[in-house]
Amino acid sequence: MKIKTKVLIATGLACILSLGFSGFFINSHPLLALVVILLFFIGVSAFFYHHIIRRIEFLNKQLHRVNANPREDIFLTIVGTDELADISEEINKAFDNHHLTRNEIKQQLKQSSDRQQITVHIDTSPSGKIAGLLPEVDPLTELPNRTLFNDALNKSISHAKRHGTLCAVLLVEMDAFKNIAVTLGSDIGNHLLNEMSKRLTGALRKEDLVAHLEGEEFIVLLNDIEKPKFASIVAEKILKTCAQPINDFFLTASIGISIFPADGTSLEDILKNADIALFRAKQDGGNTYRFHTDNMDLEAREFIRLEHDLRHAIEQNELVLYYQPKLNIKKGSITGVEALLRWAHPELGLLNPVQFISVAEDTGLMMTIGEWALREACKTNKYWQDEGYEHFAVSLNLSPKQFEHPNIAETIKTVLNETGLNPNYLELEISEATVMHHVDVAKNRLDAIRETGVELSIDHFGAGYTSISHLKQFPVSAIKIDQNYIKGVPNNPDDCAITNAFIGLAHHLGLEVVAEGVETGEQVEYLAAQNCDMVQGYFLSHPLPADKIVLQFKKLMDRALF
């Protein structure tokens, strides 16, 4: 009899008997009626305790015993034919399947002398790695199994929640693997899976994890990624490594990607959405990847396309430098130019750095591009000098990645030696935000660069709130006031006050001041009245290629004077 039926019958009988006896005795013996009612309810409570509560407590105690000894072959014992008995039977079935699976794995591990348990370290410290020991593995591929992967994913999600970071899951399925395995046999199929597991492991960082789920399915966990689109870089690597032939077999893969927390905040949601994304990838014909959301998919594909095009641009010399002059107001002459990077894209036209620098930074191409730009600017300036043009400095912005590289000073020395440019005619600009990121490191890096003989200036001054005490310690010769302040000059009193303060501060510290983003003669007049040293912007000239800027020097100087 079901618990619900027992409860209804017991409750009904208690109510009927209680009402009947209380009605019979209520007038003549009210105290006796009260006692009878109490006795009936005590009896019903005893019934509930014996048939339901005591059995639930017994079941709970057994489950605690199983949890305390997870490797012990314990089964639940509970009598009856109701729902509690059904629950116990289902739990016992699950235990039975678990013990059977473990015994099968143990037996397979014993039969394979070369199979050994692997240790997967996942560090959950604030540094971003997940910590733990995964002693059991998939016996075929020697990778973590589904259970161990889920445990790692839960830890990664918890870590990401605490530290506000991202993690990604990539569900990978080998295309057409089943046809190969069915046609050529399980031995060939197992060989392919083993080789593929090695390739997947080789495509990941040490802090990431790959597991074998079943058959042709693998799953990857990317810990602590900075941006969702970074998962597409790993997906591209996996597609490329999977496409490499194994003996005479050619395999491709389909990949579904989900991101925490954008695609869910629980293990179940992340895995479900990765599966949905995998289905979309397979619908597209395989040998591709898909994110769960369309917007993320489009962003990642644009990112990958730009990365591919940018690598091609480096090889095909599509990157060029444009130059913008600087006018020394006091001298009334052009005393320098800034080299600005451009990309002559064959389809999209001339692209500004804002359209591709972030891709270069994220993909590790910035060092290659930055070194090319440095060499090109020095080579061009040396050519101008050799052709008889007036000697002046060419300035170039160092990206954060370049500045943070420990060998940047050596790179600068090498380029100067190769091009033959006197270091006095090279000025390197570092953004205020970059030098303030790690002040002590920045100070040492600036000192090392200054020892090469080049001049240094702080770009976008005012945007990063440089401490005055730090500014006076940096070996710089100039600051460039951020154009956001110059835009308001001379009509915005606040921008005027800030600009005036910057000019006064810089001069007090013995530094020159460059105002960038100057677009009107009115701005030039105001800055001259405030003793600003140099101006740069569209008022003088838009950035021009090297062969055109030299033709404009005299014209620009004459137009800028007043």
N, C-alpha and C positions, 0 to 999 in steps of 0.2 A: 504494500500500500504506500502511496506517495506521501511525502511530508505534508504537502498542502491539504490533502484529504484528511490526514490524521488531525491536523490542527483544527480544521473546520468541524470535524465530528466531536472532538474533545471540547472545543469552545461551545458548540451548540448544546451538547449534553449538560455542560456546567451551567449554562444560562437557563435551560429548561428546568433542571432540578433545583437550582437556586431559587428561581421565581416560584416554582411550585411549593416547595417547603416553606419559603418565606411567606407566601400568601396564606398557607394553612396555619402557621404559627404566629403571624404578625400581630393579630388582635389579642389572642389569649396569652401567648408567651413570646413577647418581642425579643427578650434577651436570648432565648433559645433559638429564635429565627436568625439572629445575628451570628450566633455560634455556628449554626448549620451553614450559613453562607460562607463564613471564613474557612470552614473545613472543606467545603467543595472547592474553593479557590486554591487552597493549599494542595489539594489532590491534583488539580489541573497543573499547577506549577511543578509538582513532583513528576507528573507525566511528561511535561515539556523537558525538564532537566534530564530525565532518564532516556527518553527517546531521541532528543535532539542535541541539547546543550552538552551533555556528557560525551556524546559521540563526536561532536565537533571539537571539543577539547582534546579528546583522544587522537583524532586525526591531526590536529595542530601539533601535538606533542611528537607524533611520529614524523611529521614533516621537519620539525626542528632537529630531530635525530638524524634524518637523512642529510639535512643541510650541514650538520656538524661533521658528518662522515661521508662526503660525496663519493668517495671511491669504494665504499662498502656496498655490497649487494643487498640492500634493504628493500623490502616491499611492505606496503601498507596492508593492515588487516582490519577490516571493519565489517560487521555483520549487518544483515538486512537486505531489503529489496527496494529501498527508496533512493532518492537522489544522492544522498551521502554515499551510499554503496556504489552508485554509478560513478561518482567523482573518484572514489578510491580505485575503482577498476580502471578508469581512464589514466589516472596517475601511474598505476602499476604498469599499464601498457607502455607509457612513455619511458618509464624506468627500464622496462624490458628492452625496448628499442635502443635506448642509450647504452645499456650494458652489452647488447649484441654488437652495436657499432664499435664500441671500444675494444671488445674482444677480437673482432675482425681486424681492426687496425693493428692491435698487438701481434696477432698471428702473422699479418703481412710483414710487419717490421722484423719479426723473428726470422722469417723466411728470406729476407733480403739483407745479407751481411753488410752491404754497402750503404744501407739506409741508416741514417743516424738522425737523432732529434736535433733540431736547430734551435738556437737561442735568438730571439728577436728582441732587441732592446728598444724600447720606446720611452723616451724621457718626458715626463710630465712636469718638469721644472719650468720656471718662467722663461727659460731660454727658448722654449718652443718645442722640444722633442717629447714624445710620449714615453713613459717609463714602465717597464714591466718585463716579465719573463714569460714567453710563450713556449711551453715545453712540448706541445703536441703539434704535428704537422700533417699535411696531406701526404700519404705514403708514396704517391706517384711522383709528384713534382718537388717534394721536400719544401713546399711553401706552406705558410700558415693556412689553416682551413677556415671555413665560414664562421665557426664559433669564435675562433681567435680573432678574426678580422672584425667581427661585430664588437668584441670587447675593446679592441684598439680604437674603433670608430667612436664608441661611447666616450672613451677617455679623451679623444681628440675634440669631440664636441664640448665636453665639460671644460677642457682647457681653453677652447676658443671663446666660450661664454664668459669665462673669468677674465680673459685678457683682451677681449674685443677683437679677436683675429678671425681669419677665414680658414676653412679647410675644404677640400674637394674630394669627391668620389668619382672615379672613372670606371664604369662597367664595360669590360672588354670582351668581345665575343669573336672567335675566329670564324671568318666567313667560309662556308663550304667545307668545314672540317668534317662534319658528319658524313658527307659523301665519300671523302677520302678514307675515313676509318671503316666505313661499311664495305667499300670496294676492295681495299687493300689489307684490311685486318687490323686488329687492336694493337699489334706490336708496332706497326708503322704509326698508328695514331698516338700511342704512348710516347714514341720517339719524338714526334712533332711537338707534343705538349711539353715534354721535358726541355727541348731546345727553346721553345717559346717562353717558358718560365725564366730561363737564364737571360734571354734578351730583354724581357720586361724588367727584371731586376737591374740589369745594367743600364736601363734608360732612366732610372730614378735616382734621387738624392739619398743619402744615408738615412735621413730622418723620415723618409716616406716608406710605404709598405705595400707589397703586392701579395695577394692571396689567390689560391685556386679554389673556385667554388665547386664546380662539377663539369665534367665533359670539356667543352670548348670555352668555358667561361672563366675569366679571371677578373679580379677587382683590385683597384689601386686606391690608396689613401694618400692624399697630398696634405701634409701638415703645414700650418703657418704660411700660407701664400699671401702675398701683399694685395693682389688684385685677382678677381675671378678670371680674367683673360689669360693669366699665367697658366691656367690649366690647359688652355689650348696649345701652348708651347709643348707641354708634356704629351698631349694627344698627338701632335704632329710627329714627335720623336717616336712614339709607339707605332704609329702608322708606317713610318719609314722603316723601322727595324723589323716590323712584321712582314713587310713587303720583300725583304731580302730573301732569296731562295734558300731553302733547307735541302741540301742535296739537289734533287731534281724537282722538288715540290715548291710551288709558289702559293703563299697564303696571304690573305689580306685580313683586315680586322674592321669591326664596327665598334664605335665607342659612344657610350652615353655618359654625359657629365652632369652632376648636380653639385651645387655649392651651398655650404652652410655659412650664414643663415638665410641667404636669399631664397633657396629652394626648400626650406624646411628647417625646423629647430629640433627634430628628433631623429633618431636612427631610422625609424620606419619611414618617415617622410623622405629623408635623403636617399635611401635605397629605392624607394618606390619611384621617385622622380628620375633617378639615374636609369631605371629600367624603362621608363617612358621615353627618355631621351635616346636610349639604345634602340628602341623600337623605331623611332623616327629616323635614326641613322641607317637602319636596315631597310626601311622603306625607300630611302634615297639611293639604294643600290649597293650599300656596303662600301668598305674601304674609305670611310669618312667618320667624322664625329659630329655630335650634336649636343648642344646645351639644352637644359630643360626649358628655359625661357627663350622666346624669339629675340628679345632685345639683347640678351647676353650673347646669343648665337651670332647676331649681326655684328656686335662690337668685337667679338673674338675673331671673326672672319676678316673684318676690316684691319684688325691688328696684325693678323698673320699675313694678309695681302701686302700691307705696308712694309712689314719686315722683309718679305721676299723681294719686293721692289727695291727696298733700300739696299739690300745686299747686292742686287743687280746694279744699282746705281753706283756703288763703290767700285765694282768691277769695270763698269762701262764709262767711268769718269763723268757721270752726270751731275756730281756735286760741283758747285762753283762758289767763288767768293765775290761778293759785291762790297763796295767801299763807300763810306759816308764821311765827308770831311768834318773837321773840328775847326772852328774859328776862334783864334785868340783875340778877344775883344780889345784888350789893351794895346796889342801890337798891330791889330788890323790886318792880320794875315792868317792863312791856313797853316796850322802848325802840326797837323796830324790827321790821320784817317782811322776809322774803325773798320775792320774786316768783318763782314756779316755773312753767315752761311746761307746759301740758297740751294734748292734742288730743282734742276731743270728736268722735271718729270715729262716723259714723252707723251703722256696722255692728259695729265692734270695741269700741265703748264708749270710756271715758276712757283715753287712752294716756299713759304716762310718757315723758319725753324719751329715755330709753335705747332706746325702741322705734322712734324715728324720727329722732333728731338726726343719726346717722351718714349717713342718706340725704340729709338737708338739707345736710350738709357736703359730701358727694360730688357733689351735683348743682348746687351753687352757690346753693341757696335760703336758706342760713343767713344771709346778709347781710339779705335781705328780712325773714325771720322775726325776726332779732335786732333790727332797727330797729323793727319793729312792737312787739315785747315791751318795748323801752326806752320807746317813746312811750306805750304802754298803762300801764306801771307809773308813769311820771311823771304822766300824766293822772289816774290813780286816786288817787295820793297827794295831788295838788293838790285833788281833789274832797273827800277826807276833811278836809283842812285847812279848806277853804271851808265845810264842813258843821259845823265846830266841834269836831271830834275833836282829841285831843292831837297835837301835831306830833312826828313821829319820822321816821327815815330808812327808805326802802325800798331794799333791796339787790337787785341783779340780777347774774347771772353772765354775763360776756362769753365767748362761744365763742372758740376759737383763731382761727377765720376772721375774726371781728369784730376781735379784738385786733390781728391782723396787718395789717388793712387800713390803708393809710397815711392815710386821711381819717377815722379813727374819732373823733378829737378834734373835728373839725368837725361830724360827725354828732351828737355829744353836745351841743355848743353849740346846734345847730339845734333839737333836740328840747326842750331846756330853755327856749329862747326861745318855741317854739310852745306849750308847755304852761303856761308861767309858773311852773314849780316852782323854788324856790330850790335851787341846787346843793348847799347844805349838807344837804339832805334826800334826797340820792341817793348811794348807795354802790355801787360796781361791784366785783365779785369776779372775780379772774383766777386760774385754777388754777396751782398751783406748777409743773406740767410745762410749761405754756405759757410762763411767764416765763423758765424755765431753758432753753428751746429755743435761743434766740439772746439771750444775756444783754445784750449791748451794745444791740441793737435794742430789746429789751424795756425797758431803762432809759430810752431816749429816748422810747419810746411811752408809758410810765407818766408821765414828766415832762409830756408834752404833755396827757395826759388830766387829770392833777392840776391843771394850770393852768386848767382849766374851772371849778374850784371844788368838784368832787365828791370824795368820800372813796374810798380804794382799800384793798382787803384781799386777802390771799393765801388762796385757797381750797385745800382738801385738803392743808393743810400737813403735811409728813412723808411724803407719798407720792412726792414728786419729789426729795427730798434737796437742798433749797436750801442753797447755800453761805452761811455766816454773813456772810462778807465782802460777798456780793451783797445779802443781805437788808437789811443796814444802809444800803445805798446806795439801795434802792428807796423811793419816796415813798409808803409805805403806812402806814395807821394801825392795822391789825389783822391778825391771822392767825386762820384757822379750822382747828382741829386735825382731821385726817382722822378720820372716824367709825370706821375700822378699829382705831384705838387706844382710842377711847372705849368701844367694845364690851367691852373687857377690864377696864375700870375698874368696881369697885375690887378685883376678885378675882384678876386676873392681875398678878403683880408686875412683869413686864417692861413691860406696857402702862402700869402706874402710873408706873414710873420714867421712861419716855419722855414721858408726858403732863406729869409734874412738871417735867421738863427743858425742855420746850417753853414751859410757862407762865413759868418762871423766865427763860428766854432772852428771850421776848417782852417781859416787864416790864422787864428790864434795858435793852432797846433802846427803851423808851418806847411799846410797842405794846399794844393791848388783845388779849384772847384770847377767842375764841368756840369752844365745844365743840359740834360738830354730831353728830347721831345719838344724842342723849340720850333714853333710853327709860324709865328708872326713877328713883324718888325717891332711891334709894341712890346712884346716879351723881351726882345733883344735890348731895347732901350731901357726897360726897367732893370734887367739883370746887370747891364753896364753901370747903371746908377748905384747898384748895390755892390759894385766891385767884384762881380763874378768874373772868373778868369777866362773860361771858354764856354762856347755854346755849340750844340749839335742838334740837328733835326731837319725837318722838311723845309724850313725857311731857307736853309742853305742849299740843300739838295736832297733828293731821294737817293737811296743807295744805288750806285752804278757799277757796272763791270769795270775791271781794271783798265781796259783799253779806252774807256770813255771818261773815267774820272780824271785822268791826267789832262785831258783837253779842257776840263772845266775849272781847273784850279784858279786861273787868273780871273775868269768870269765870275766865279763864286765869290772871290775875295772883293772884287769891285762892287758887286751887288750888296754884299753884307755890310759894307762901310756906310756910315751915315754922318 
